[in-house]
Amino acid sequence: MKQGFTIIELLVVIVVIGILASITIVSYSGITTRANTVSAQNSASVVAQKAEIYNAEVGRYPYQTSDLTTDITKSYYVSSATVSFTLSTTQPASPNTVKFIKCGTTPNTNQSDIITANNNLTGIRVYYWTYTGTPNANAYITAGADAGGTIACPAT
């Protein structure tokens, strides 16, 4: 009597290992997607909270991201190691990248219409990506007023 495994037994083991590996890979991918989304949401939340602190200390919402990232001694300071900003609509590789959009009283058709001289800034929207494969236009956190009859948040 010979000892060893038949080719059928080996193939069955290989198939079972392949099935287990594919289940593990799919589970890992889902966990990574959720973790990136939560991290992105947290980054947006941090920026919105710092914008509220900026408003409390300065008396207005920040007009640009540098208002939050310049002075390390201020309580509203946002470190570039923690959060980065983009104007792109393409999902970034890093979940710590957010899009900073100003909101203001109309008429404003683009971001450059909301300026200090006009004193028409009412709040901000901080967009984040959900990493689920499709962009989500509703994934944002606000600071201040971003909606209402005379308020608009132009995307560009």
VMD Tcl script that draws the C-alpha trace (Angstrom):
set ca {
  {0.00 0.00 0.00}
  {1.36 3.39 -1.02}
  {1.22 6.33 1.31}
  {0.50 9.90 0.19}
  {-2.26 12.07 -1.19}
  {-4.13 11.61 -4.43}
  {-4.32 14.41 -6.95}
  {-8.03 14.87 -6.14}
  {-7.30 15.37 -2.45}
  {-4.64 17.95 -3.26}
  {-6.96 19.82 -5.62}
  {-9.71 19.91 -2.98}
  {-7.29 21.41 -0.45}
  {-6.08 24.00 -2.97}
  {-9.66 25.02 -3.81}
  {-10.59 25.36 -0.13}
  {-7.50 27.51 0.52}
  {-8.39 29.68 -2.50}
  {-11.95 30.21 -1.25}
  {-10.74 31.17 2.23}
  {-8.18 33.57 0.76}
  {-10.78 35.30 -1.42}
  {-13.14 35.74 1.56}
  {-10.30 37.27 3.58}
  {-9.34 39.69 0.80}
  {-12.94 40.90 0.32}
  {-13.37 41.41 4.07}
  {-10.10 43.33 4.31}
  {-11.10 45.58 1.41}
  {-14.40 46.46 3.09}
  {-12.68 47.24 6.37}
  {-10.15 49.49 4.62}
  {-12.93 51.35 2.80}
  {-14.83 52.00 6.02}
  {-11.65 53.06 7.85}
  {-10.75 55.55 5.10}
  {-14.27 57.00 5.13}
  {-14.25 57.43 8.91}
  {-10.80 59.03 8.76}
  {-11.96 61.43 6.03}
  {-15.07 62.33 8.01}
  {-12.94 62.96 11.09}
  {-10.60 65.27 9.13}
  {-13.58 67.28 7.87}
  {-14.99 67.46 11.39}
  {-11.68 68.79 12.75}
  {-11.59 71.56 10.12}
  {-15.23 72.51 10.80}
  {-14.57 72.65 14.56}
  {-11.46 74.78 14.04}
  {-13.47 77.11 11.77}
  {-16.01 77.55 14.56}
  {-13.18 78.36 17.00}
  {-11.75 80.80 14.43}
  {-15.16 82.48 14.19}
  {-15.40 82.75 17.99}
  {-11.93 84.29 18.28}
  {-11.74 86.46 15.16}
  {-15.41 87.29 14.63}
  {-15.81 85.71 11.18}
  {-15.28 82.41 9.41}
  {-11.97 81.78 7.63}
  {-11.84 83.04 4.03}
  {-9.01 80.68 3.10}
  {-7.32 77.60 4.44}
  {-4.22 79.59 5.36}
  {-6.33 81.36 8.01}
  {-6.34 78.02 9.84}
  {-2.88 76.73 8.98}
  {-0.55 79.70 9.50}
  {-0.28 80.54 13.20}
  {0.68 77.51 15.30}
  {0.05 79.43 18.54}
  {-3.68 79.84 17.88}
  {-6.30 77.41 19.19}
  {-7.82 77.13 15.71}
  {-4.54 76.01 14.13}
  {-4.81 72.99 11.80}
  {-1.55 71.15 11.17}
  {-0.79 70.18 7.58}
  {0.37 66.85 9.00}
  {-3.21 66.26 10.20}
  {-5.27 67.60 7.31}
  {-4.51 68.70 3.76}
  {-6.74 70.76 1.49}
  {-7.65 70.42 -2.18}
  {-9.86 72.14 -4.72}
  {-10.05 69.01 -6.85}
  {-13.18 66.94 -7.26}
  {-11.10 63.80 -7.76}
  {-10.90 61.47 -4.78}
  {-7.43 61.86 -3.22}
  {-5.26 58.95 -2.12}
  {-5.17 60.22 1.46}
  {-8.38 60.21 3.50}
  {-6.99 63.22 5.41}
  {-7.56 65.48 2.39}
  {-10.66 67.66 2.44}
  {-12.20 70.31 0.19}
  {-12.80 73.72 1.81}
  {-15.72 75.68 0.32}
  {-16.84 79.14 1.45}
  {-20.54 79.98 1.72}
  {-21.88 83.50 1.54}
  {-24.78 85.74 0.80}
  {-25.72 86.08 -2.82}
  {-24.94 87.19 -5.39}
  {-21.96 84.86 -5.57}
  {-21.30 82.54 -8.46}
  {-17.82 81.36 -7.50}
  {-15.48 81.22 -4.52}
  {-13.70 84.46 -5.46}
  {-16.99 86.39 -5.04}
  {-16.91 85.66 -1.31}
  {-14.24 88.09 -0.13}
  {-13.33 90.11 2.94}
  {-14.18 93.43 1.26}
  {-17.79 92.32 0.64}
  {-18.14 90.91 4.17}
  {-20.53 88.30 2.78}
  {-19.06 85.12 4.30}
  {-21.65 83.19 6.33}
  {-19.93 79.85 6.86}
  {-18.03 77.02 5.23}
  {-18.56 73.51 3.96}
  {-15.81 70.94 4.38}
  {-16.25 68.14 1.87}
  {-14.75 64.69 2.35}
  {-14.69 61.56 0.23}
  {-16.52 58.39 1.26}
  {-14.18 55.89 -0.47}
  {-17.08 53.67 -1.51}
  {-16.18 53.82 -5.18}
  {-18.54 56.62 -6.18}
  {-18.30 60.31 -5.26}
  {-20.85 61.52 -2.75}
  {-21.85 65.15 -3.27}
  {-23.59 65.20 0.11}
  {-20.56 64.17 2.17}
  {-19.69 67.38 3.97}
  {-19.67 68.98 7.40}
  {-20.60 72.61 7.92}
  {-19.55 75.48 10.12}
  {-21.87 78.46 10.24}
  {-24.74 79.05 7.82}
  {-24.42 77.21 4.53}
  {-28.05 77.27 3.36}
  {-31.00 79.60 3.21}
  {-32.80 81.94 0.87}
  {-29.86 84.27 0.24}
  {-26.91 81.93 0.93}
  {-25.00 79.93 -1.66}
  {-21.89 77.75 -1.59}
  {-20.41 77.82 -5.10}
  {-18.16 74.84 -5.81}
  {-15.52 76.69 -7.83}
}
mol new
graphics top color blue
foreach p $ca { graphics top sphere $p radius 0.5 }
foreach p [lrange $ca 0 end-1] q [lrange $ca 1 end] { graphics top cylinder $p $q radius 0.2 }
display resetview
